[in-house]
């Protein structure tokens, strides 16, 4: 049903794009109205989808509490208490050998739905809306490293470099996850590269790789700084967050 609806919407938008350039004033006004309607439908669908995600997460939380099923054991998440319900769904998998702390693992249940909604916006590339959700979590729970990681990366996409830098500088101090540390150093390296501080950027990319060799973006960024400094191609590491 939704596939058919969006297929029709895409066809309509393709027609508008094709004809808009050569349209007269009246026709352009008509096309503008059509595009506004398409945007309203799209926004409504997105909001309803996010509402569904929140409701689904809340149900899962209640179901797990009542049934006592599908809950991790203490050994499944070492050195920390397991969060319940919706919070579990938005946490990354934990390596048995990776050190961790409670700020990395625990998400307050009352904020899990807000993070989930922010992740929904993030995956839809609606970064301004995502930033609002993650910022509200940080205000209420400054120790929530997952929200800070997403907020920093959201500011990277919005090119709010100073805000992104502030959050990643905090993250690398607060987190114990090698992957998150590497993503923090890599993002800070990208910010330095954007400002053409290439020597500092290279040091940060090397540090990111040393912390987590399986994370390949720092090596790609280091190569770009060394081989094509006038045409930088930087990888923020944001695709990693789409897997969380």
C-alpha angles and dihedrals in degrees: 000000000000092000090056092046094051091043089058092046091051091050090051092048091048090055092049092049091049095049103032099083094058097037122114123238095272094047091049089052089053092048090049090055091049092050091050090054092048090051092050091052091047093048091048091052092049093050092048091048091051090048088052091051091052093047092046092050091049091050092050089051093051092044093052092048093050099040098034089218135131091024120141119245122236090258092055092068110030125209094010142069115256117244117226138235118339093013091063092057094059098045120099120241112273121228113225090228097045116100115232142174135209093262088061096045110031122077118179108247092229090058098043093088091050091052090046090053091048090051089051091054090044093054089050090052091244092138100165091055091044091053091056091055096046092044090055089054092050091050091054097035112021091175093063101112095183092060091045091051091052093043092052092049091046090056088050090059090046088049091236089146099173093051092045090050092051093053096045092048088055092044096056089053095047106038129077097188109111092213093051091045089051092048089050094051091044092052091048088050090052091052091052090048091051087056089047094245089138099165091056091043092054092051091052093048090051090049091050091052092046091054095049116009092182089066103085103184094086092057091049090050092047090052091050092051092049100041107028107020092156093053105037119190106193130190112206094192091243094134088066089065092057087068094056 
